[in-house]
Amino acid sequence: MPKISLLLFLMISLSVFSQEEFILIENPNEVSKKIEQHSANIFSIKSDFTQQKHLGILEEILESKGNFIFKKTDNVKWQYATPFDYTIIVANGKFIIDNEGSTSEFDLNSNEIFRQINKMIVTAISGNFIGNNDFSVVFKENENYYLAQLSPVEETVAEMLESINIYFSKESLSVEKVKFVEPGSDYTLIVFENQKENVKIDDSEFRVQ
């Protein structure tokens, strides 16, 4: 490789690395206050998303795409479009799975696992974790993001999930990425695109059509 090309390659590589490198925020009170204020003013979210599932036993990354809807307090809808038509709805105390027309419904209050999963998802997406005793939080930052690393305190949750890494845009304070890290090397990364906050969302969105 010519010297100029090699130098250019190294400069680009270092630039990308520096953007991904996160440093610890030693006094995070100002950042947590910003996030808390932003979260308090978010009542609904509509977004496209790409989900990547990284499994240690597979070289291939399992990728899904779809649409996401959130409405306070705990109404959530994940509508997967590819590679399968698959919808998850959490609303009115119910956890509903619609798998290409075949529907399963669970009561959140009687199923601890689904209740904890929903709680973690809502906490991550809404950014509403400040003062939540269910997690210990470490704040980091780089050029583009504030990173909140949440570690579950409760043992039963920690057995399912090692951490939730929430990436907030420094510009908008919106949640742009969420990484769910399982014990071991497996993790799920969700990237949100075309986000719209505080849009009108009808309650019918959280019913199986």
C-alpha positions as CSV (number, residue, x, y, z in Angstrom):
1,M,0.0,0.0,0.0
2,P,1.5,3.4,-0.9
3,K,2.6,5.5,2.1
4,I,-0.1,8.2,1.5
5,S,-2.9,5.6,1.3
6,L,-1.6,3.9,4.4
7,L,-1.5,7.2,6.3
8,L,-5.1,8.1,5.1
9,F,-6.3,4.6,6.2
10,L,-4.7,5.0,9.7
11,M,-6.2,8.5,10.1
12,I,-9.7,7.3,9.2
13,S,-9.3,4.2,11.5
14,L,-8.2,6.4,14.4
15,S,-11.1,8.8,13.8
16,V,-13.7,6.0,13.9
17,F,-12.1,4.5,17.0
18,S,-12.1,7.9,18.8
19,Q,-15.8,8.3,18.1
20,E,-16.6,4.9,19.5
21,E,-14.3,5.2,22.5
22,F,-16.2,6.3,25.7
23,I,-14.7,7.9,28.7
24,L,-16.2,8.0,32.2
25,I,-18.1,11.1,33.3
26,E,-16.8,11.6,36.8
27,N,-19.5,14.2,37.8
28,P,-22.7,13.0,36.0
29,N,-25.3,15.1,37.8
30,E,-25.6,17.6,35.1
31,V,-26.0,14.9,32.4
32,S,-28.5,12.9,34.5
33,K,-30.5,16.1,35.1
34,K,-30.7,16.8,31.4
35,I,-31.8,13.3,30.6
36,E,-34.4,13.3,33.4
37,Q,-35.9,16.6,32.2
38,H,-36.1,15.4,28.6
39,S,-37.7,12.1,29.6
40,A,-40.3,13.9,31.7
41,N,-41.4,15.8,28.6
42,I,-41.7,12.7,26.4
43,F,-45.2,11.3,26.2
44,S,-45.0,9.3,22.9
45,I,-42.5,8.0,20.4
46,K,-42.8,6.6,16.9
47,S,-39.8,5.2,15.2
48,D,-38.3,2.8,12.7
49,F,-35.8,0.4,14.1
50,T,-33.2,-2.2,13.1
51,Q,-32.5,-5.0,15.6
52,Q,-29.3,-7.0,15.5
53,K,-28.9,-10.2,17.6
54,H,-25.3,-11.2,18.2
55,L,-24.9,-14.8,19.4
56,G,-21.6,-16.2,20.3
57,I,-22.4,-19.6,18.7
58,L,-23.2,-18.0,15.3
59,E,-20.9,-16.0,13.0
60,E,-24.0,-14.5,11.3
61,I,-25.8,-11.5,12.8
62,L,-29.5,-12.0,13.0
63,E,-31.1,-8.7,11.8
64,S,-34.7,-7.6,11.9
65,K,-36.4,-4.4,10.9
66,G,-39.7,-2.8,11.8
67,N,-41.6,0.0,13.6
68,F,-41.8,0.9,17.2
69,I,-44.5,2.8,19.1
70,F,-44.3,4.0,22.8
71,K,-47.0,5.8,24.7
72,K,-46.9,6.7,28.4
73,T,-47.2,5.2,30.7
74,D,-46.2,1.6,29.7
75,N,-47.8,1.1,26.3
76,V,-45.3,-0.5,23.8
77,K,-45.6,-2.0,20.4
78,W,-42.8,-3.6,18.3
79,Q,-44.0,-4.4,14.8
80,Y,-41.4,-6.5,12.9
81,A,-41.7,-6.3,9.1
82,T,-38.6,-8.3,8.1
83,P,-37.6,-11.1,8.0
84,F,-41.0,-12.1,9.5
85,D,-44.3,-10.5,10.2
86,Y,-44.3,-10.5,14.0
87,T,-45.8,-8.1,16.6
88,I,-45.3,-7.6,20.3
89,I,-47.7,-5.4,22.2
90,V,-47.6,-4.5,25.9
91,A,-50.6,-2.5,27.1
92,N,-53.3,-2.5,29.8
93,G,-51.4,-5.1,31.8
94,K,-51.2,-7.6,28.9
95,F,-48.3,-9.0,27.0
96,I,-49.5,-9.9,23.5
97,I,-47.6,-11.8,20.7
98,D,-49.1,-11.8,17.2
99,N,-47.1,-14.2,15.0
100,E,-48.5,-13.9,11.5
101,G,-52.1,-14.0,12.8
102,S,-51.5,-16.6,15.6
103,T,-52.0,-14.6,18.9
104,S,-50.9,-15.4,22.4
105,E,-51.8,-13.3,25.4
106,F,-50.2,-13.2,28.9
107,D,-51.1,-11.3,32.0
108,L,-48.1,-9.2,33.1
109,N,-49.1,-9.3,36.8
110,S,-49.1,-13.1,36.8
111,N,-45.9,-13.6,34.8
112,E,-42.8,-12.1,36.4
113,I,-40.6,-12.7,33.4
114,F,-42.7,-10.7,31.0
115,R,-43.3,-8.0,33.6
116,Q,-39.5,-7.6,34.1
117,I,-38.9,-7.6,30.4
118,N,-41.5,-4.9,29.8
119,K,-40.1,-2.8,32.7
120,M,-36.6,-3.0,31.2
121,I,-37.7,-2.1,27.7
122,V,-39.8,0.9,28.9
123,T,-37.0,2.1,31.2
124,A,-34.5,1.9,28.3
125,I,-36.6,3.5,25.6
126,S,-38.1,6.3,27.6
127,G,-34.8,7.1,29.4
128,N,-36.7,7.1,32.6
129,F,-34.2,5.4,34.9
130,I,-32.9,8.3,37.1
131,G,-33.6,7.4,40.7
132,N,-34.7,3.9,39.8
133,N,-33.3,1.6,42.5
134,D,-33.6,-1.4,40.3
135,F,-30.4,-0.4,38.5
136,S,-27.0,1.0,39.3
137,V,-25.9,3.5,36.6
138,V,-22.6,4.6,35.2
139,F,-22.4,7.5,32.8
140,K,-19.9,7.8,29.9
141,E,-19.5,9.9,26.8
142,N,-17.8,10.4,23.5
143,E,-18.1,13.0,20.8
144,N,-21.6,12.1,19.8
145,Y,-23.3,10.3,22.7
146,Y,-23.9,10.1,26.4
147,L,-23.9,6.5,27.4
148,A,-25.8,5.2,30.4
149,Q,-24.8,1.7,31.5
150,L,-27.5,0.2,33.7
151,S,-26.7,-2.9,35.7
152,P,-29.7,-4.7,37.3
153,V,-29.6,-4.9,41.1
154,E,-32.2,-7.6,41.5
155,E,-30.7,-11.1,41.2
156,T,-33.5,-12.6,39.1
157,V,-33.1,-9.8,36.5
158,A,-29.3,-10.0,36.5
159,E,-29.6,-13.7,35.6
160,M,-31.3,-12.7,32.4
161,L,-29.5,-9.5,31.6
162,E,-26.0,-8.2,32.5
163,S,-26.5,-4.6,31.5
164,I,-28.6,-2.2,29.4
165,N,-26.5,0.3,27.5
166,I,-28.5,3.4,26.4
167,Y,-27.0,5.8,23.9
168,F,-28.4,9.3,24.0
169,S,-27.7,11.8,21.3
170,K,-25.8,14.8,22.7
171,E,-27.7,17.0,20.3
172,S,-31.3,16.0,21.0
173,L,-31.0,13.8,24.1
174,S,-33.2,11.2,22.3
175,V,-32.4,7.5,22.7
176,E,-30.8,6.5,19.5
177,K,-29.5,3.1,20.4
178,V,-30.1,0.5,23.1
179,K,-27.9,-2.5,23.7
180,F,-29.1,-5.4,25.9
181,V,-26.1,-7.4,27.1
182,E,-26.8,-10.9,28.3
183,P,-24.5,-12.9,30.7
184,G,-21.7,-14.2,28.4
185,S,-21.0,-12.7,25.0
186,D,-24.6,-12.5,23.5
187,Y,-26.3,-9.1,23.0
188,T,-29.1,-7.4,21.2
189,L,-28.5,-4.0,19.6
190,I,-31.5,-1.8,18.6
191,V,-30.9,1.3,16.5
192,F,-33.8,3.8,16.1
193,E,-34.2,5.9,13.0
194,N,-36.8,8.5,11.8
195,Q,-37.8,9.1,15.4
196,K,-40.8,11.3,16.1
197,E,-41.5,12.4,19.7
198,N,-44.8,13.5,21.3
199,V,-47.0,12.6,18.3
200,K,-50.6,11.7,18.6
201,I,-51.0,7.9,19.1
202,D,-54.5,6.3,19.2
203,D,-55.1,3.6,21.8
204,S,-56.2,1.3,18.9
205,E,-52.5,1.0,18.0
206,F,-52.1,-1.3,21.0
207,R,-54.8,-3.8,20.0
208,V,-54.3,-6.7,17.6
209,Q,-55.9,-5.8,14.3
